[in-house]
Structures are given as structure tokens and as C-alpha cells.
Amino acid sequence: MGCIFCKIIHSEIPSEIVYQDDRVVAFNDSNPQAPTHILICPRKHIATLNELTEDDTQLVGHMIQSGQRLAKQMDLAEGGYRLVFNCNPGAGQTVYHIHLHLLGGRKFSWPPG
């Protein structure tokens, strides 16, 4: 298994885990783009959003709800935060295991990127 996120999920390489349950593992991004930058990864390996199936609908919803809970716990909810999925290189995906970015702690502009 060569996926770095799978290795983090299976504790084969260390990371700052901030939340985990039976479906997801959330950890601090090693290259943060905001004061708070957490990656929420499903335990199930899915390379990109293009590989999602209807069977994954509840999993993706759980990822988003996990992001919402973490944002509240980290006092980001009132000031604002961003939840982002990237898909493939043109959108900035560099690790091919879907993950939801939770970004907060600073003002963001629109449009992004």
C-alpha cells in the first residue's frame, strides 16, 4: 500500500490526529494554508471524487459533518471556515485518497485559487 494517507490512517507513519472514528481520520495538514488546516480522510481508500459511488453517499456526508463538528470545537464556526474537496491535478489534488480540507482562522477571498 503506497498511499501516504492510508499509512497515516493505519498508524504506519506519525501524524497529529485531531479526530477519528470508525469511518474517518482527521489530522493536521503538514503544509498548512491557514492557521487551522485539517484533512478529513475516509478510512476507505477512494482515489478521487470521480470514483465515488452511491454507496459512498453517507460516508461523504459523514466527512462533511465531521468537518462541521471540528470547526465548532475549534471556535471557527462563527467567524467562518471553508470545507474543500479537490479532484485531480487541475484542482490541486496531490494525494490520491479523497480528503476534505477544513480551513479556518483567517479571512478567505473569493473566488479561490
N, C-alpha and C positions, 0 to 999 in steps of 0.2 A: 504494500500500500504506500504510494508515494505522495499522497495528498497531505500537505502540511496541516490543514485544519483537522483532518482525520487523526493525525498524530497528536494534536493538541487535545481533541475530544477523548482520545484513548490514553491520555496522560503519558505519551511517549516522549513528548517534549514539553518543557515547562511553559506556562503562561499565567497571567494574572486573571484567573477565573473570578468573575463577579456574580455569576448566577449559573445554576444548572438544574435541570430536572430530567425526567425520562425522555424528553423529546428534543431539548436544545441545550447548548452550552454557550454562555456569553463570556467574553473576555476582552480585556483592553487591547486596542489596536497597537501594534508595535511601531507604527508610523502615524501617530495621531494628527488629524487635520482640524481638530478643535480641542478645547480644554477637556471635554468629555468625548471620547470616541471609542465606542464599544461595538464589537462584532457579535452578532447573534447567529449562531450556526445550528442547523439541524444535526442531530446525531446521524441521521440517514444521509449518505453521500448522494447528492444530486449535483451534477457538474454546473449547469446553468439553468436559468429560468425557463429556457426552451425545452428542458427535459421534464418539467413539471407535468403531472397528470392530475386528473380529477381526484385520484386517491390522496394527493398531497394537499388538497384544499384546506383541511383542518390544520395540517402542520404549518402552512404559511400563515394562517390566521393566528395560530399559537405564537409564532415568531413575532408577529406584529403586537399582539397583546403582551408578550414578554418585554418588548421594547417600551411599550407604554408604561408598564409597571416599573421598569428600571428608571425611566425618565421621572416618574413621580418620586421614587425612592431617592433619587439624586437631586431633587428640587429643581428639575429642569422644566416641569410641566407648565408652570405659569409663565415663565419667561420665554418659552418656546424651544423646540427641538426639531430635529429632522430625522426621519427614517428613510433610508435609501437602499434599494437593490440596484446593482449594476449587472448588465448582461453582455458579456463578450468584450473584446478589446476596445472597440469604438466607444463603449460606455465606461471604460476604466476598470473592468474586471481583470484582475491579475491572478487570483487563486480560483481554480475551477472546482469550487464547492460552494453552493449558494450560501450567501450570508447577508444579513440585514445590518446596515450601519446605523447606529444610534449616535447622532452628533448633537452636541449642545454646549452651552457655556459661552457662546459668543453670538453676535448678530450675523446672519447669513444674508447673502444677496440673492436676487432672482433676476434673470434665470441663472441656474448654477452652471459651473464649468465654463 
